[in-house]
Amino acid sequence: MADLPAPPIKISIIAQDNTEAPIKVAVMG
């Protein structure tokens, strides 16, 4: 959904905060 790939650090932080919500990572990323 994101036009640009999210930085690995951002993905790591979001993944830690939403380990059970991968869909949210896709929306925010």
Stockholm file with secondary structure:
# STOCKHOLM 1.0

chainA/1-29         MADLPAPPIKISIIAQDNTEAPIKVAVMG
#=GR chainA/1-29 SS CCSSCCCHHHHHHHHHHTTTCHHHHHHHC
#=GC SS_cons        CCSSCCCHHHHHHHHHHTTTCHHHHHHHC
//
